[in-house]
Amino acid sequence: MLELVRRVQAALLDREGLSPGALADLLVDLRQEVQGLPFGVPDADDLPREAYRDLRARIARAWPELGFYDPATGRALSTCDLPAEIGDALDDLTDLALDLDTALALADTDEADALAWLRFSHDAHWGDHVQDVTRHLRWLD
């Protein structure tokens, strides 16, 4: 499981030659694996976390074609045709990367807490981001 987390994190931050569709496949795989974990609440109060702005900039460099999208269809949006609901692919992936960073930091000291964090953060936060951004990644491919 943690190897898959590391692969996704590397893909988010460094792209590694992946297409948007291949990233979508990785995200779907991660989400399915994490949904199979038992639910628990990790002890992750004092973990260092990379600053959002810096992490978002790094992901934007790796994935320059990403931007705003319609969550219902995945279609890319320009600032001229913004609907009532807007998805921000860079925000989605940055939020995911921050939560994966937390899991990997926990894994250094307690694998059970890392897995609990993955499930908890998925259910509370990044699972919805992955579900939404996957449509956009497939639309781009």
Disulfide bonds with the S-S distance in Angstrom:
none
